[in-house]
Amino acid sequence: MPREWLETDGLGGFATGTEPGCRTRRYHALLCTPLRPPLGRTVLVNGLEVWLEGPGGVELLSTQIYDPGVVNPDGYRRVESFTSEPWPRWTYRLCDGSAVAHDLFMPRGRSLIALRWSSDDTAKKRTLCVRPLLSGRDYHHLHAQNEFFRFDAEVSGNSVRWRPYPELPSIRAISTGRYTHAPQWYYKFLYVEERRRGLDSVEDLGSPGVFRFDLTEGDAILLLSAGDGEQGGGGTSAVERFDALEDAERRRRSAFPSPLHRAADAYLVKRGRGLSVVAGYPWFSDWGRDAFVAVRGLCLATGRLAEARDILLAWSGVVSQGMLPNRFTDSGDAPEFNSVDASLWYVIAAGEFLKRCESTSSRGRESSGRRKTPSSDSEARALGSSMLDPKDREAIEAAIEAILDGYAGGTRYGIRLEHDGLIAAGEPGSQLTWMDVKIDEWVATPRVGKPVEVQALWLNALRMSPRFEEKWATAFRRGLAAFSTRFWNPHGGYLYDVVDVDHQEGTASADFRPNQLFAVGGLPESVLPLPLAEKVIAAAEERLWTPFGPRTLSPNHPDYRGRCIGGVWERDAAYHQGTIWPWLAGAFIEGWVRVRGGSAESKREARTRFLEPLLAQTETLGVGHLPELADGDPPHLPRGCPFQAWSVSEALRLSLEVLAVDDEKRS
């Protein structure tokens, strides 16, 4: 499985591909742009055919795979090195020993991809030829040759514009080369990862023409953008524009303290006037649950309080019946509310944000007499955003109370507070927890009743209320007392996964799953007595922990699936039945440290034993990021979405907060 790279534009659009240069997924593209940011993603430029013409003949630099598996051309054989820092860059070694370097990047805030090819031997007469491969299709779909595709080109100076379909944005190219209009169809590209996943995997792409660059005259520059607006960057020539974009983007990226900080930035996208969080690239949009889990690491742990505020405010205005949407559909249809935990995660993130603002504001007041300016850019952002507008605070607090009131009084999907102080949820055919696989009418892990992590979320959410003492203290004490009594499995020495299964009082699911970890870690407060918490963590370390994070089911369970492979049904059946989810590492590692008293020694040991092996996985699939999944069985191959927001977020939260000793903590 080749490693993959990712570039994003902050609008929901992206470019992504593989280290060898071949497209193996339908989602691999050079210019995927959102028509309704961050949704409506449309692939405009799928890839390029690239070759060199010189006295020694033709040398092929691109790599394509055609059905039934023919690799042609084979440019990957000439790739000598690849790096993703500060953006993707390939070095190709040519037959005569000289080299051509190719790099690309997406600037923030523009639907644009900037590409450059540089030769280390400009004395030799060589022509670089580049053929764009276009589609103009929804990023979830595939494209076939058809009579409606338009190859027409509008040429003006160093600019070329195409519009394959009239209802889509135009594609503009500015280059240092010479464009020749030569329309051609390319048939039957094969996307091998799609075929392995049991999905349609073959498509046709149209190429309107060829750019030719004389490398003796300098670097070959190609800027591809979506829409009819200016490409930006300053200047009129392709070189001036590229240089300005490169300089600005290099400065922006160098401001991040680490590559993981920079990776986190990829998931923050504009939504209307606010911000949201893309759950994962390349196929997820912004999901409520993922956004609220991820904002704690992407924004709060990194000191990006202004961004956290914008995300929380953007979602605060869509509370309905005490619930927040779990997902906005790509089609723009009505939002989906099928989640019992998303709204509670919002309360957790919002409560932590408000406390962080108070703490930062307090530090700012204390230091105001000692210095006039913050000591760092991150501190400046934090102090500036700590002056939370009263109206914004009111909106966030109102959303918190509306959610708590909705759950206490009862809302959709049978979600309600019961007499024992615990939250019941679920109806036949519904999948409301984060273990949410559903195909047609089949729910893989229904978990109807009282799921364990929902209770931990509810109790922690109550503590986040600004009106806790006057309004929620009694409910909290009742629920806390019931939690240990109802959920402790005395025979197994761990917590039940669900009690009152299918709303049958007194029943319990003894499946050993990682959801119980949230009773000890992953949330602001543990809701278990220390002796029980110690047993939960010890059992989870023994049965669930791997270098990629916890498995979703004990390998001893008869339903355990050790590999998440095959078609849709096979993969979904394994999704939460043993497959590893790296984001759960946050709950486990924080719980592991808590039961040891949070000592500096335990934090250092946890960093070495657990976090560092997890961070090593940033080099396995999505370069610089952490994936959605990994196989439960060794060698724990990465699976699912290569770039996952909450996986990266929890790694950051662990590194910057949970495992930071007092003299190492950073804002």
Phi, psi and omega per residue, in radians:
M1 nan 1.981 -3.086
P2 -1.224 2.626 3.061
R3 -1.216 2.669 -3.082
E4 -2.140 2.621 3.116
W5 -2.011 2.815 -3.085
L6 -2.514 2.341 2.939
E7 -2.199 2.449 -3.116
T8 -2.294 2.778 -3.067
D9 -1.912 0.009 -3.134
G10 1.379 0.029 3.133
L11 -1.957 -0.145 -3.034
G12 1.957 -0.214 3.098
G13 -1.485 2.908 -3.083
F14 -2.834 2.930 2.884
A15 -2.256 2.433 -3.135
T16 -2.729 2.673 -3.140
G17 -2.985 -2.818 -3.079
T18 -1.965 2.796 3.106
E19 -1.053 -0.725 3.098
P20 -1.218 -0.310 3.110
G21 1.793 -0.122 3.138
C22 -1.570 2.606 3.054
R23 -1.509 2.163 3.139
T24 -2.009 -0.118 3.110
R25 -2.218 2.728 3.032
R26 -1.106 -0.391 -3.075
Y27 -1.490 -0.205 3.122
H28 -1.206 2.182 -3.033
A29 -2.768 2.765 3.038
L30 -1.638 -0.498 3.133
L31 -2.517 1.680 3.039
C32 -1.939 2.036 -2.996
T33 -2.079 2.498 3.118
P34 -1.500 2.229 3.107
L35 -1.349 -0.526 3.090
R36 -2.262 1.350 -2.982
P37 -0.834 2.277 0.077
P38 -1.646 0.266 -3.057
L39 -1.835 -3.076 -3.117
G40 1.162 0.616 -3.087
R41 -1.117 2.283 -3.081
T42 -2.298 2.248 3.102
V43 -1.440 2.046 3.094
L44 -1.714 -0.859 3.108
V45 -2.016 1.979 -3.102
N46 -1.398 -0.687 -3.097
G47 -3.084 -2.886 -3.103
L48 -2.395 2.587 2.886
E49 -1.815 2.145 -3.010
V50 -2.277 2.334 3.074
W51 -2.649 2.837 3.101
L52 -1.951 2.398 3.039
E53 -2.029 2.247 -3.127
G54 -2.704 -3.065 -3.138
P55 -1.015 -0.514 -3.128
G56 -1.505 0.056 -3.130
G57 1.918 -2.700 -3.078
V58 -1.827 2.331 3.031
E59 -2.116 2.224 -3.028
L60 -1.606 2.271 -3.119
L61 -1.889 -0.454 -3.125
S62 -1.548 2.887 3.108
T63 -2.310 2.236 3.100
Q64 -2.227 2.655 3.043
I65 -2.119 2.199 3.137
Y66 -1.978 2.625 3.074
D67 -1.083 2.332 0.201
P68 -1.680 0.269 -3.128
G69 2.496 0.395 -3.126
V70 -1.429 2.174 3.100
V71 -1.666 1.970 -3.104
N72 -2.899 2.113 -0.035
P73 -1.272 3.075 -3.047
D74 -2.072 0.868 -3.122
G75 -1.037 -0.386 3.141
Y76 -1.025 -0.448 3.137
R77 -1.167 -0.365 -3.114
R78 -1.680 -0.039 3.122
V79 -1.283 1.983 3.132
E80 -1.557 -0.624 -3.132
S81 -2.699 2.768 3.092
F82 -2.510 2.449 3.002
T83 -2.445 2.664 3.078
S84 -1.864 0.095 -3.086
E85 -1.906 2.201 -0.077
P86 -1.455 -0.060 3.035
W87 -2.680 2.996 -3.067
P88 -1.062 2.329 3.136
R89 -2.565 2.204 3.119
W90 -1.945 2.521 2.975
T91 -2.050 2.131 3.139
Y92 -1.802 2.257 3.088
R93 -1.694 2.133 -3.050
L94 -1.585 2.992 -3.046
C95 -1.072 -0.571 -3.107
D96 -1.524 0.088 3.113
G97 1.656 -0.244 3.092
S98 -1.347 3.008 -3.046
A99 -2.323 2.630 2.982
V100 -2.148 2.237 3.095
A101 -1.799 2.443 3.131
H102 -2.244 2.160 3.058
D103 -2.308 2.753 -3.117
L104 -2.603 2.666 3.074
F105 -2.736 2.765 3.022
M106 -1.932 2.130 3.048
P107 -1.307 2.684 -3.111
R108 -1.242 2.348 3.003
G109 1.496 0.119 3.127
R110 -2.338 2.489 3.014
S111 -1.470 1.403 -2.990
L112 -2.657 2.484 3.005
I113 -2.157 2.236 -3.136
A114 -1.838 2.237 -3.080
L115 -2.225 2.520 3.133
R116 -2.505 2.471 3.004
W117 -2.150 2.271 -3.098
S118 -2.225 2.365 3.103
S119 -1.815 2.468 3.088
D120 -1.546 0.052 3.116
D121 -2.433 1.483 -3.080
T122 -1.440 -0.059 3.119
A123 -1.319 -0.459 -3.126
K124 -1.444 2.354 -3.135
K125 -1.272 1.928 3.108
R126 -2.419 2.528 3.045
T127 -2.033 2.176 3.051
L128 -1.588 2.224 -3.135
C129 -1.970 2.302 -3.085
V130 -2.303 2.142 3.113
R131 -1.987 1.944 3.062
P132 -1.204 2.452 3.087
L133 -1.934 2.049 -2.970
L134 -2.014 2.732 3.003
S135 -2.405 -1.157 -3.017
G136 1.484 0.866 -3.081
R137 -2.265 2.779 3.019
D138 -0.971 2.435 -3.010
Y139 -1.206 -0.271 3.069
H140 -1.484 -0.240 -2.996
H141 -1.844 -3.102 3.080
L142 -2.164 2.848 -2.991
H143 -2.053 2.453 3.113
A144 -2.214 2.648 3.071
Q145 -0.953 2.383 -3.133
N146 -2.719 2.861 -3.046
E147 -1.375 -0.197 -3.070
F148 -1.590 -0.274 3.133
F149 -1.122 2.270 -3.076
R150 -1.849 2.176 3.099
F151 -1.602 -0.102 -3.020
D152 -0.865 2.464 3.119
A153 -2.172 2.363 3.040
E154 -1.871 1.909 -3.040
V155 -1.851 2.304 3.108
S156 -2.567 1.792 -3.118
G157 1.104 -2.171 -3.131
N158 -1.593 0.247 -3.074
S159 -2.026 2.426 3.052
V160 -2.259 2.453 3.132
R161 -2.284 2.342 3.060
W162 -2.181 2.683 3.019
R163 -2.470 1.577 -3.046
P164 -1.012 -0.603 3.103
Y165 -2.359 2.391 -2.993
P166 -1.107 -0.445 -3.092
E167 -1.455 -0.069 -3.082
L168 -1.842 2.820 3.052
P169 -1.077 2.667 3.055
S170 -1.302 2.837 3.054
I171 -1.954 2.125 -3.119
R172 -1.925 2.359 3.094
A173 -2.125 2.246 2.991
I174 -2.087 2.302 -3.020
S175 -2.553 2.951 2.997
T176 -1.660 0.106 -3.075
G177 -1.812 -3.013 3.127
R178 -1.950 2.196 -3.091
Y179 -1.644 2.318 3.028
T180 -2.069 2.153 -3.131
H181 -1.379 2.058 -3.096
A182 -2.626 1.357 -3.063
P183 -1.041 2.475 -3.126
Q184 -2.803 2.439 3.014
W185 -1.608 2.468 2.980
Y186 -1.995 2.195 -2.983
Y187 -1.883 2.535 2.899
K188 1.076 0.851 2.905
F189 -1.131 2.402 -3.140
L190 -1.899 2.272 3.071
Y191 -1.863 1.751 -2.934
V192 -1.160 -0.548 3.113
E193 -1.195 -0.613 3.091
E194 -1.137 -0.728 3.127
R195 -1.118 -0.713 3.115
R196 -1.126 -0.504 -3.129
R197 -1.527 0.090 3.081
G198 1.331 0.464 -3.078
L199 -2.029 2.880 3.038
D200 -0.979 2.483 -2.919
S201 -2.485 0.136 -3.070
V202 -2.164 2.370 3.102
E203 -2.565 2.805 3.097
D204 -1.918 2.504 3.138
L205 -2.263 2.591 3.116
G206 -1.788 2.452 3.088
S207 -2.157 2.046 -3.048
P208 -1.367 -0.420 -3.080
G209 -3.135 -2.970 -3.037
V210 -2.238 2.388 2.945
F211 -1.713 2.343 3.086
R212 -2.097 2.259 -3.080
F213 -2.115 2.251 3.051
D214 -1.499 1.877 -3.055
L215 -1.271 -0.191 3.032
T216 -1.269 -0.296 -3.132
E217 -1.601 -0.061 3.139
G218 2.208 -2.949 -3.086
D219 -1.097 2.569 3.003
A220 -1.566 2.141 -3.101
I221 -2.056 2.346 3.072
L222 -2.442 2.111 3.081
L223 -1.943 2.112 3.135
L224 -2.012 2.232 -3.097
S225 -2.439 2.838 -3.134
A226 -1.868 2.438 3.055
G227 1.718 3.063 -3.042
D228 -1.710 -0.014 -3.115
G229 -1.368 3.107 3.109
E230 -1.265 2.628 -3.139
Q231 -1.372 -0.298 3.121
G232 1.322 -3.087 3.129
G233 1.734 -0.299 3.135
G234 1.495 2.733 3.131
G235 1.340 3.010 -3.127
T236 -1.985 -0.523 -3.131
S237 -1.406 2.810 3.116
A238 -1.090 -0.669 -3.138
V239 -1.137 -0.795 3.137
E240 -1.086 -0.748 3.123
R241 -1.113 -0.817 -3.122
F242 -1.070 -0.810 -3.101
D243 -1.062 -0.718 3.138
A244 -1.172 -0.749 3.105
L245 -1.117 -0.756 -3.132
E246 -1.100 -0.775 -3.125
D247 -1.084 -0.805 -3.133
A248 -1.126 -0.723 -3.096
E249 -1.268 -0.620 3.101
R250 -1.128 -0.734 3.110
R251 -1.142 -0.716 3.139
R252 -1.095 -0.787 -3.085
R253 -1.245 -0.598 -3.116
S254 -1.225 -0.252 3.138
A255 -1.323 -0.286 3.135
F256 -1.343 2.424 -3.084
P257 -1.142 -0.446 -3.087
S258 -2.695 2.839 3.062
P259 -1.025 -0.567 3.136
L260 -1.219 -0.621 3.016
H261 -1.043 -0.756 -3.125
R262 -1.180 -0.653 3.077
A263 -1.068 -0.711 -3.130
A264 -1.042 -0.605 -3.101
D265 -1.093 -0.442 -3.094
A266 -1.110 -0.421 -3.032
Y267 -1.579 -0.173 3.139
L268 -1.544 2.106 -3.047
V269 -2.351 2.715 3.096
K270 -1.274 2.428 2.963
R271 -2.368 1.861 -3.054
G272 1.057 -2.236 3.093
R273 -1.567 -0.069 -3.105
G274 -1.933 -2.727 3.142
L275 -2.250 2.763 3.010
S276 -2.516 -3.069 -3.097
V277 -2.205 2.122 3.010
V278 -1.278 2.216 -3.067
A279 -1.140 -0.595 -3.136
G280 -3.080 2.667 3.067
Y281 -1.949 2.511 0.195
P282 -1.777 0.024 -2.979
W283 -1.998 -0.161 -3.139
F284 -1.561 2.622 3.009
S285 -1.737 -2.734 3.128
D286 -1.573 2.044 3.137
W287 -1.857 2.454 -3.121
G288 -1.041 -0.941 -3.103
R289 -0.959 -0.887 -3.106
D290 -1.090 -0.692 -3.115
A291 -1.088 -0.765 -3.043
F292 -1.327 -0.551 3.000
V293 -1.170 -0.797 -2.998
A294 -1.269 -0.537 -3.067
V295 -1.067 -0.444 -3.123
R296 -1.166 -0.636 3.120
G297 -1.622 -0.746 -3.104
L298 -1.137 -0.608 -3.022
C299 -2.058 -0.937 -3.044
L300 -1.166 -0.832 -3.108
A301 -1.164 -0.492 -3.096
T302 -1.640 0.026 3.116
G303 1.410 0.226 -3.127
R304 -1.582 1.160 -3.048
L305 -1.217 -0.551 3.117
A306 -1.101 -0.733 3.112
E307 -1.176 -0.700 3.091
A308 -1.048 -0.757 3.113
R309 -1.027 -0.807 -3.094
D310 -1.123 -0.668 3.107
I311 -1.140 -0.835 -3.097
L312 -1.143 -0.672 3.115
L313 -1.186 -0.695 -3.132
A314 -1.047 -0.668 -3.119
W315 -1.478 -0.395 -3.068
S316 -1.111 -0.447 -3.077
G317 -1.460 0.012 -3.102
V318 -2.062 0.392 3.043
V319 -1.163 2.302 -3.137
S320 -2.416 2.112 -3.132
Q321 0.933 0.696 3.118
G322 1.298 0.281 -3.117
M323 -2.311 2.633 2.987
L324 -1.836 2.616 3.109
P325 -1.068 2.536 3.009
N326 -1.497 -0.426 -3.080
R327 -2.800 2.436 2.904
F328 -1.704 2.216 -3.047
T329 -1.273 2.656 3.108
D330 -1.065 -0.514 -3.095
S331 -1.384 -0.162 -3.123
G332 1.445 0.196 3.098
D333 -1.220 -3.086 -3.129
A334 -0.985 2.437 3.124
P335 -1.106 2.719 -3.120
E336 -1.768 2.343 -3.074
F337 -1.939 0.283 -3.001
N338 -1.379 1.168 3.094
S339 -2.678 2.263 3.070
V340 -1.548 -0.377 -3.031
D341 -1.798 -0.363 -3.079
A342 -0.998 -0.815 -3.101
S343 -1.131 -0.641 3.117
L344 -1.206 -0.635 3.052
W345 -1.115 -0.602 3.057
Y346 -1.048 -0.800 -3.133
V347 -1.051 -0.726 3.122
I348 -1.067 -0.885 -3.113
A349 -1.107 -0.749 -3.129
A350 -1.134 -0.756 3.129
G351 -1.098 -0.748 3.107
E352 -1.146 -0.643 3.095
F353 -1.085 -0.830 -3.124
L354 -1.085 -0.715 3.106
K355 -1.147 -0.670 3.127
R356 -1.128 -0.696 3.102
C357 -1.091 -0.767 3.126
E358 -1.084 -0.757 -3.128
S359 -1.142 -0.763 -3.129
T360 -1.159 -0.730 3.120
S361 -1.087 -0.697 3.125
S362 -1.120 -0.758 3.113
R363 -1.112 -0.647 3.130
G364 -1.127 -0.705 3.116
R365 -1.156 -0.708 -3.124
E366 -1.135 -0.579 -3.071
S367 -1.623 -0.088 -3.033
S368 -1.086 -0.492 3.134
G369 -1.442 -0.186 -3.054
R370 -1.819 -0.508 3.095
R371 -2.638 2.727 -3.061
K372 -1.715 -0.366 -3.099
T373 -2.264 2.627 3.079
P374 -1.100 2.768 -3.085
S375 -1.509 -0.155 -3.110
S376 -2.682 2.841 3.110
D377 -1.084 -0.725 -3.120
S378 -1.112 -0.679 3.125
E379 -1.185 -0.627 3.115
A380 -1.095 -0.758 3.109
R381 -1.086 -0.745 -3.104
A382 -1.150 -0.804 -3.124
L383 -1.162 -0.671 -3.141
G384 -1.130 -0.669 -3.097
S385 -1.450 -0.194 -3.109
S386 -1.227 -0.384 3.101
M387 -1.379 1.234 -3.045
L388 -1.198 2.206 3.111
D389 -1.007 2.349 -3.126
P390 -0.955 -0.617 3.130
K391 -1.181 -0.646 3.106
D392 -1.175 -0.759 3.093
R393 -1.051 -0.742 -3.141
E394 -1.086 -0.707 -3.133
A395 -1.143 -0.737 -3.140
I396 -1.201 -0.763 3.124
E397 -1.133 -0.629 3.103
A398 -1.131 -0.670 3.097
A399 -1.129 -0.714 3.101
I400 -1.019 -0.872 -3.090
E401 -1.177 -0.646 3.130
A402 -1.104 -0.671 3.122
I403 -1.193 -0.834 -3.137
L404 -1.089 -0.730 3.102
D405 -1.103 -0.724 -3.125
G406 -1.093 -0.752 3.132
Y407 -1.209 -0.704 -3.125
A408 -1.162 -0.638 -3.103
G409 -1.562 -0.269 -3.126
G410 1.784 2.402 -3.123
T411 -2.569 -2.743 -3.063
R412 -0.969 2.781 2.989
Y413 1.007 0.480 3.102
G414 1.224 0.343 3.120
I415 -1.336 2.175 -3.058
R416 -2.856 2.708 3.027
L417 -1.544 2.219 -3.107
E418 -1.776 3.063 -2.990
H419 -1.071 -0.434 -3.125
D420 -1.472 0.050 3.135
G421 1.485 0.158 -3.132
L422 -1.933 2.772 -3.100
I423 -1.637 2.189 3.009
A424 -1.777 2.594 -3.111
A425 -2.764 2.606 2.988
G426 2.027 2.558 3.054
E427 -2.348 2.810 3.110
P428 -0.951 2.286 3.118
G429 1.499 0.018 -3.126
S430 -1.769 2.645 3.076
Q431 -2.288 1.765 -2.925
L432 -1.870 -0.316 -3.141
T433 -1.595 3.140 -3.129
W434 -1.153 -0.340 3.006
M435 -1.467 1.429 -2.803
D436 -2.052 0.442 -3.130
V437 -1.134 2.277 3.034
K438 -2.578 2.163 3.051
I439 -2.096 2.076 -3.033
D440 0.955 -2.052 -3.136
E441 -1.784 0.070 -3.104
W442 -1.595 2.138 3.074
V443 -1.860 2.057 -3.023
A444 -1.212 -0.750 -3.133
T445 -2.331 1.396 -3.013
P446 -1.105 -0.761 3.078
R447 0.902 0.709 3.079
V448 -1.295 2.397 -3.115
G449 2.263 -2.178 -3.137
K450 -2.174 1.564 -3.124
P451 -1.202 2.538 -2.988
V452 -1.123 -0.787 -3.082
E453 -1.222 -0.455 3.105
V454 -1.133 -0.632 3.117
Q455 -1.194 -0.727 3.099
A456 -1.104 -0.694 3.089
L457 -1.129 -0.796 -3.122
W458 -1.044 -0.836 -3.105
L459 -1.146 -0.695 3.078
N460 -1.202 -0.626 3.122
A461 -1.124 -0.691 3.097
L462 -1.015 -0.684 -3.134
R463 -1.181 -0.319 -3.134
M464 -1.454 -0.230 -3.078
S465 -1.168 2.326 3.031
P466 -1.100 -0.287 -3.122
R467 -1.932 0.542 -3.040
F468 -0.991 -0.947 -3.026
E469 -1.092 -0.755 -3.059
E470 -1.400 -0.409 -2.967
K471 -2.130 -0.624 -2.927
W472 -2.071 -0.077 -3.055
A473 -1.047 -0.733 -3.125
T474 -1.142 -0.763 3.113
A475 -1.087 -0.660 3.127
F476 -1.124 -0.840 -3.109
R477 -1.112 -0.672 3.126
R478 -1.133 -0.824 -3.133
G479 -1.149 -0.691 -3.140
L480 -1.113 -0.731 3.132
A481 -1.137 -0.675 -3.113
A482 -1.285 -0.505 -2.995
F483 -1.033 -0.979 -3.105
S484 -1.099 -0.685 -3.123
T485 -1.134 -0.789 -3.043
R486 -1.360 -0.582 -2.966
F487 -1.740 -0.270 -3.089
W488 -1.291 2.234 3.093
N489 -1.696 1.727 -3.037
P490 -1.180 -0.445 -3.134
H491 -1.373 -0.607 -3.110
G492 -1.652 -0.386 -3.107
G493 1.324 0.592 3.099
Y494 -2.688 -3.079 -3.111
L495 -1.632 2.447 2.981
Y496 -1.056 2.637 3.120
D497 -1.394 -0.663 3.113
V498 -2.512 2.418 2.959
V499 -2.023 2.859 -3.027
D500 0.884 0.912 -3.071
V501 -1.037 2.328 -3.090
D502 0.945 0.517 3.115
H503 1.130 0.416 3.047
Q504 -1.644 1.850 -3.023
E505 -1.031 2.361 3.093
G506 1.600 -0.148 3.112
T507 -1.543 2.819 -3.120
A508 -2.701 2.571 3.024
S509 -1.720 2.111 -3.121
A510 -1.636 0.209 3.084
D511 -0.972 2.280 -3.124
F512 -1.526 1.807 -3.061
R513 -2.209 2.874 -3.117
P514 -1.365 -0.108 -3.119
N515 -1.020 -0.517 3.138
Q516 -1.147 -0.322 -3.128
L517 -1.066 -0.498 -3.107
F518 -1.230 -0.206 3.023
A519 -1.312 -0.253 -3.091
V520 -2.063 -0.760 -3.100
G521 -2.374 3.060 3.102
G522 1.509 -0.212 3.127
L523 -2.276 2.874 -3.060
P524 -0.983 -0.616 -3.085
E525 -2.329 2.508 2.969
S526 -1.300 2.522 3.132
V527 -2.009 0.306 3.120
L528 -2.095 2.517 2.963
P529 -1.042 2.592 -3.042
L530 -0.950 -0.782 -3.120
P531 -1.039 -0.657 3.109
L532 -1.295 -0.686 3.124
A533 -1.047 -0.708 3.123
E534 -1.063 -0.701 -3.131
K535 -1.195 -0.690 3.119
V536 -1.061 -0.840 -3.107
I537 -1.148 -0.729 3.135
A538 -1.104 -0.746 3.136
A539 -1.158 -0.697 3.137
A540 -1.160 -0.690 3.113
E541 -1.096 -0.679 -3.108
E542 -1.276 -0.701 -2.968
R543 -1.767 -0.467 -2.960
L544 -2.022 -0.524 -2.927
W545 -1.236 2.446 3.036
T546 -2.444 2.976 3.099
P547 -1.086 -0.287 3.139
F548 -1.681 -0.126 -3.051
G549 2.171 -2.995 -3.098
P550 -1.403 2.540 2.944
R551 -1.233 2.793 3.129
T552 -1.566 -0.101 3.111
L553 -2.762 2.510 3.126
S554 -1.066 2.406 3.085
P555 -1.076 -0.282 3.128
N556 -1.392 -0.178 -3.101
H557 -1.352 2.462 -3.128
P558 -1.112 -0.402 3.140
D559 -1.587 0.080 -3.103
Y560 -1.094 2.333 3.059
R561 -2.101 2.070 -3.022
G562 -1.488 -0.248 -3.132
R563 -2.341 2.307 -3.140
C564 -1.721 1.389 -3.072
I565 -2.401 2.988 3.078
G566 1.772 -2.820 3.128
G567 -1.329 -3.039 -3.058
V568 -1.008 -0.830 -3.099
W569 -1.116 -0.771 -3.112
E570 -1.128 -0.767 -3.127
R571 -1.185 -0.744 -3.134
D572 -1.169 -0.549 3.091
A573 -1.168 -0.438 -3.141
A574 -1.692 -0.198 -2.966
Y575 -0.898 -0.822 -3.136
H576 -2.118 0.410 -3.088
Q577 -2.052 0.723 3.127
G578 2.243 -0.377 3.102
T579 -1.053 2.495 3.141
I580 -1.451 2.415 3.006
W581 -2.086 1.918 -3.081
P582 -1.030 -0.480 -3.100
W583 -1.125 -0.431 3.129
L584 -1.226 -0.205 3.077
A585 -1.032 -0.541 3.137
G586 -1.058 -0.821 -3.129
A587 -1.161 -0.743 -3.121
F588 -1.141 -0.898 -3.047
I589 -1.156 -0.708 3.099
E590 -1.116 -0.718 3.085
G591 -1.111 -0.708 3.129
W592 -1.029 -0.737 3.128
V593 -1.252 -0.694 -3.106
R594 -1.070 -0.756 -3.097
V595 -1.243 -0.130 3.047
R596 -1.845 0.309 3.044
G597 1.406 0.114 3.125
G598 1.163 0.465 -3.104
S599 -1.221 2.730 3.091
A600 -1.046 -0.658 3.132
E601 -1.100 -0.749 -3.135
S602 -1.175 -0.605 3.124
K603 -1.172 -0.749 3.126
R604 -1.144 -0.689 3.117
E605 -1.143 -0.732 3.131
A606 -1.130 -0.650 3.110
R607 -1.087 -0.774 -3.118
T608 -1.236 -0.789 -3.028
R609 -1.353 -0.651 -2.967
F610 -2.008 -0.876 -3.007
L611 -1.272 -0.781 -3.090
E612 -1.081 -0.737 3.037
P613 -1.086 -0.589 3.099
L614 -1.176 -0.785 -3.129
L615 -1.137 -0.450 3.087
A616 -1.114 -0.365 -3.130
Q617 -1.297 -0.138 3.089
T618 -1.159 -0.156 3.123
E619 -1.835 0.151 -3.004
T620 -1.663 -0.686 -3.086
L621 -2.309 -1.316 3.055
G622 -1.515 1.828 -2.981
V623 -1.067 2.183 3.133
G624 1.514 -0.084 -3.088
H625 -2.200 3.108 2.998
L626 -2.038 2.531 -3.072
P627 -1.455 3.076 3.096
E628 -1.238 -0.724 -2.931
L629 -2.461 2.958 2.906
A630 -2.675 2.718 3.097
D631 -1.085 2.446 3.068
G632 -1.183 -0.536 3.131
D633 -1.531 2.564 3.021
P634 -1.010 2.570 0.108
P635 -1.504 0.416 3.072
H636 0.994 0.973 3.139
L637 -1.147 2.433 3.119
P638 -1.169 2.512 -3.114
R639 -2.419 3.083 3.045
G640 1.224 -2.635 -3.098
C641 -1.167 2.207 -3.069
P642 -1.205 -0.419 -3.053
F643 -2.238 1.807 -2.993
Q644 -2.086 2.213 -3.019
A645 -1.060 -0.892 -3.020
W646 -1.301 -0.355 3.009
S647 -1.151 -0.833 3.099
V648 -1.139 -0.733 -3.103
S649 -1.047 -0.837 -3.103
E650 -1.178 -0.576 3.057
A651 -1.107 -0.717 3.089
L652 -1.155 -0.784 -3.135
R653 -1.059 -0.735 3.090
L654 -1.088 -0.832 -3.047
S655 -1.178 -0.755 -3.008
L656 -1.561 -0.421 -3.051
E657 -2.152 -1.103 -2.981
V658 -1.062 -0.737 -3.052
L659 -1.802 0.115 3.097
A660 -1.440 2.200 3.037
V661 -1.405 2.878 -2.942
D662 -0.917 -0.705 -3.086
D663 -1.478 0.067 -3.140
E664 -2.001 -0.162 -3.027
K665 -1.142 2.479 3.122
R666 -2.160 2.628 3.115
S667 -1.300 nan nan
